[in-house]
Amino acid sequence: METPDKFDVPEWVRNADRRSYVTSFVEKLPAYRYLRRRIVDAVKSGVTANPFFQPRDGVSRSTIRWNGRELINYSGYNYLGLSGHPAVSAAAKNAIDRYGTSASASRIVSGQIELHAELEKRLAQFLGAEDALIFISGYLTNVSVVAQLVGRSDAVITDSGAHNSIVTGARLSGARSITFANGEWGELDNLMQADRQTFNRGLLVGEGLYSMDGAKLDLARAVESKLRHDLLFMVDEAHSLGVLGRTGRGICEHSNLPPGSIDVHMGTLSKALASSGGYVAGDSALIEYLRYSCPGLIFSVGLSPADTAAAIAALDILEREPQRPRELQERARLFRRLAREWGLDVSGCEEAPIISLIVGDDHAAIALSRQLLDQGIHVQSIVWPAVSARSARLRFFITLDHTEEQLRFTIPAVARELEQLRRSVG
């Protein structure tokens, strides 16, 4: 058999500098030119090292090892401390021994394994739904499900805090996008009174906990709007499953409303459930429809055996130890109380383990993150385009592994470094 270098390649192909062509193409993109300008500006302002995509070692717990140092870690969402739990790791290893490292096919053909159906059944039971469906990615779940539920004659209604995956799904659906300010339900009512007759089906999408600031969804008000305006209601519980409610069942339990208040339950397996992937849950007809029609499922490989088994094992622990969410909520309350005592203005509902500290511009947020790194504290800056240009922030994720001593060490350090930064810039 001939090797590729012996093929009869035309002269013009051999002489073409393919890499230069691609480079030239990318360098002409306005978004890339803007990215390069921002990098140059960051260097001019004193940011000498890229703070993003930095590798760390070990399990993401309340501490991590980074460049040979052990740091207090606020940049991972292993909320219940189940990633790295011996039972969860053992379940993943056993699944690899039995099924291998990959499902090796789309589930609709030969990629289905028994663990997939088991996890779906367990999730549905835990959430109080009739059925559930798991996907290989949480991001893909939102994109694919939103795009599958509505079309050109419909509308997707979201608030201004909607995750990019929801926005992308809405755009791909071809449906009209309607946005209202986060928490401004009166504004939504006004929009619906003016526009509801202009589209067929409407899909209202909210989030149990908003990932940028830890604000929680006013579920009662959202359900009221859903019923008043005849909308299908979907809630993304990526950050509220295992976190909100006395037993971690999410926003419905937290709000003391029945699971049927939500038509489409969506969430991820990568946070409280210590795995990877996403899910939707709801009525059996909804799940049957998505199982046989949703592109993100039928054209994608099945969730890996290890990830599936890990999520099942994590769910087992959550059900056996329902105090875990309550203990996590207490840690979040303590962090916020300490922050207020030190004059830090932090966001979110009291029991949410997502806590943002608004710093201002991108350079200041990155600089503060680097200063805290020197103090042994690892917390990532969140900058544009993830947030608006003047709302760059540090985002702290609290986990069950964090100790009171770690929190009491962190808050004064943040307050001191922030004050020093503000003095230095006048």
N, C-alpha and C positions, 0 to 999 in steps of 0.2 A: 504493500500500500504506500502511495506517495505521501511524503510529508508536505505540510502546507508551503514550506519555502521552495518546493520544486514545482508548484503550480505555475502554469503559464499566465502570469499576471501582465496585463497591458502596461506599456511603458508609462502612460499618463498616470496610472494608479501608483506605480512604483515611485514616481517622481513627486507625487503629492505629499505635502507635509500635513498629515491628517490632524496631528495634535495642534499645530498652529492654526488650522482652520477652526477647530473647536474653541481654542482660546480666543481667537478673534471674534467669534460669534458671541461668546459669553461676555467678553469685555465691552461689547456694544450694548448689552442689556442695561437699561436705565437703573433697574434694581441692583444690579451688580456694581455699577459705578457708585451708586449711593452707599452700598455696603463698604466699598473701599474708602470712600471719604470718611465714613464714620470710624473706621479702623485707624486711619491717619489722625483724625481728631483725638481719638482716645490716647494714642501714643503721645501726641503733643501735650495732652493734659496730665501725663505722668503714668498712664496705664501701660506698663512695660511687658506684661505677660497676659496672654489670653486666658480669661477666667472660665471659659466654657470648654466643654468636652475634655475635662481633665480626668484621667483615670484614678480610681481609688481601689483599695485592696480590702478584701474581706466582706462580710455581710453588712448591709446598711442597717445599723442599729443606732442607739443613742450616741455611739462613737464610731468613727471609721479611721482607717489608716490611710494617710495621704502623703506621698513623698517621704515615707519613713516616719511620719509623725502621727500620733494618735490625737484626734480632734473630737470635740463635742460636735455632733452632727445634727443639723436642723434642715438638711436638704434632701431627705428621703421620706417617702410616705409608707413606711412599714408600720402603719398605725398601731396594730395590735401586737407587734413584736413576733409575728408568726413566720416571717421569712427567716430561715435559719433555725426554726424550732425543730428539735430532733424528730418528732412524729411527722412533720410536714416533709422534711428532707428524706426520711426513710420511705415515705409513700412514693415520692418522686423516683427514688432509686429503684424501688420494687417495680414500678410501672415500666421503667426502662428495661429492666431484666425481662419482663414479660412481653412488651410490645415494641421495644426498640426506642430510638430517639425521635422518630417522626411518625406521624400518621400516614405519611407517604402517598396520600391521594386526597382528593376532595371527598368529603363525607358522603356525597350523594352517589358516588360510585363505590370505591372500596376503602375509603379512609375512615369509616365509622368503626369505633371500638366500643366495647361495653361501658367503659368509663365515661364516654360522652353522654350517653343516655342517663347514667347514674347521676352525674353532676347536674344535668338539666332538671331531673326530677327533684333533687335535693334543693336546688335554688328555688324552684317553683313552690315547694312546700315551705321553705323558710320565709319567702316573701308573701305567702298567702295567695298565689296565683294558680291558674289552672295548668299552665305549661310554661316552659322556658326553652331558649335556644342559645347556644354558646358560639362565639366567633373567635377567630384567632387574634384579633386586635380590638381593643376598646375604641380606638379612633375609627377603625373600619366599621365597627358596629354602628356608630352614630351616622357616619357618612352613608352607609349602605341602607340602613333602615329608614332614615328620613327620606332619602331619595326614592325608596320603593313605595312609601306610603302615600305620597302625593305626586301630582303631575302639573301640567301647564295650566289647567283650569282652576288650580287650587292655590292655597297660600300657606306659608310657614310663618308662624308668629313667634318671635323670640324677644327676650329683653337684651339690653345693651351689654350684659355680662356673659352672653352665650359663648361657649367654647368654640374654637375654630372648627372642630369636627362637625358641630351642628350647623354652623354657617356654611361650611363646604357642602354638606349633604343637601341643604336647602338650595344652594346654587345649582348643584348637579340635577336636582329634581326637575328644574325648569319652572317650578312654582314661583309665585310672587313672594317676595320677602317683606315682612312687615316687622318693624322693630319699635319697641317702646323702652323708655328709661327703666333701668332695673328698680323694681319695687314700686313703680308708679302705676298702680292698677287703674286709677282713674283715667290716666292717659290711654291705657289699653281699651277701656270701655269707650272712650271718645273715638278712637280709631275704628273700633268695630261698628259703632253706630253709624259712622260715615261710610265704611267700606265693606261691611259684611255681605251685602247683596252683590258685590262685584266678583266674588269667587265662590267656587263650589264647596269643596271640603277645606276645612281649616285645621292645621296641626299646630297646637300650642306646645312649645317645648321650654321647660325650665330645668333648673339644677337643684338638687337637694341641698348641697353646699357648693358655693361658688369658689372655684379653685384659686382665684387671685386674691380674694380678701376674706374668705371664711364666712361670708354672709349666707344666711339660710333662706330657703324658699318659704314664703308665706303660703303654705299649702291650702289653707282654708279659702284664702282670697283667690288663689289660682283656680280651685275647683268651682268657686262661684262664677268666675269669668267663663270657664269652660261650659258650664251649664247655660249661662245666660246667652252665650253667643253660638251655641251648638258647635263646639270644637272638639276634636280629638286631642287628648292630653297625654303628653309624654314627659317623663322626668328622668334626667340623667343623675344617677346616684353614685357616680364614680367615687366621690369623696364622702358620701354619707352612709353607704352600706357598711355595716360593722362599726360605725362611728356614732350615729345619732340613734336615739331611742334607748330604753332601759336594757334591751337585749341586742342592740345593734341592727335592728331590722329597718332602720332608715327613717326617712322623713315622715312616713305614715305613722309609724309607732311614736315618733317624737311629737307629732301633731295630734295624736289620739284620733286619727281618722282611719277608716277601713281601707285595706289594700285596693279595693275596687274603685277608690277615688281617683286612682291613676289608671289610664287605659293602657299605656305602654311603659312598663318598668324597664329602665336601662341601667346598666352599671358595668364596672370593670372588675376583673379578678386580680389586678396587679397591685392593689393597695391593701385593704384590710385582709384580703384572702391570699396574699403572699404568693401570687402566681403571675399569670399573664393572660391577656385575652379580654373579651367582653361578653355580655349577655343581654338578651331581652326577655321579658316575661310578661304574661298577660293571659287573655282568654285563649282557649284552645284553637279557635278559628284563626286568630291573629297569628299564632305561632305556626300553625299548619301552612298558612299562606306564605309566610316568610321562609319556612323550611324548604319550600319547593320553588321559590321565585327570587329570593334575595341574592343578588350577584355576589355580595361579600361573603356569602356562605357557599353557594354552589360552585363558584369559580375559584375558590381558595382552598388550600390544604386544611385539613382538620386540625384542631388544637392538639399540640403534642401530648403524648401520653404522660410525660413528667408533669407538665403544667396542669393537665386535667386532674391527675391524682393529687397534686399539691393543693389545689383549690378544694377538693373534697375533704382532705385531711384538715385544712384550715377551718372549713365550715364545721367539721366535727368538733374541733376545739372550741370554736365560738359558741356552739350550742351547749357543750358541756360546761363551759366557763363563761356564763352570760354576764359576769361582773366586769369582764375586760373593757367593754365600751364605757361603763360608768367610771372606772378608774382612769381611763384615758380622758374623759370629760373633766374630771377633777384636776388633772395635770394642766389641761388647757386653761381652766379657770384660774389656777395658780399663776401661770405665766402672765395672763392678762392683768391680774391684780398686782403682781410685782412690777410689771411694765408701767402701770398707772402711778404706782408709788414713786417711780423714778422719773416721772414726767414724760413718758413715751406715749405717743398717740397711736395706738394700734387698732386694727380693724377686726370686724367679724363678730358673730354671736358668741356668747360667753363660753359655750361648751365645744366650739369648733376647734380642731387641732391645726387649722390653717390660720396663721397670724401674720398680717402684713404691716410693715413699718414704712410709710411713705417717706422717701428721702428727697425726691425732686428730680433732677436731671440724671441721665444715664451715667455720666462720669462720676458724679457724687455717689451713686449707689454702688458702682463697681469699686470705687475707692474705699468706701466703708466696709464692703465685704472683704477686701484685701487687708484692711487694718484689723478686722476681727480675726482673720486667719492668723495673724501674728500673735493674737491672744489665745490661740488654740480653739477657736470657734469657727466652724464651717457652716456658713449660711450663704446661699446664692443670691445674687442680685437678679431682679427681673426688670428688663429694659424693653424699649421699643424693638420689634412690633408687638411683643406680647402684651404690653400696656401702652397707654398714650405717652407722648413725648415728655410731659411734665409730671408723670406719676410713677416714675421709676421707684423701685422699692426693694427692700429685703423681705423675703418670704420665709417664715419659720414654720416648719412642720414639727408638731409635737407627737411623740410616740409613747407607747406604754413603757418603753425601756428607759425613758428619761427619768432621772432622779430629781428630787427636790434640790439636792446640792448642786446639780448641774444647772438647774434653772436659776438658782440664787447666785451662782457665779456669772451666768450669762448676762442677765439684765443690767447690772451695774456696768459691766464692760461695754455693752452696747451704748448705754447712756453717755459714758465718758468719751468713747470714740466718736459718737455722733456730735457731741458738743465741741470736741477738738476740730472735727472736720468743718463745722459751721464757722468756727472762729477763723480757720485758715482761709476760708473763701470770703470772709468779710460779712 
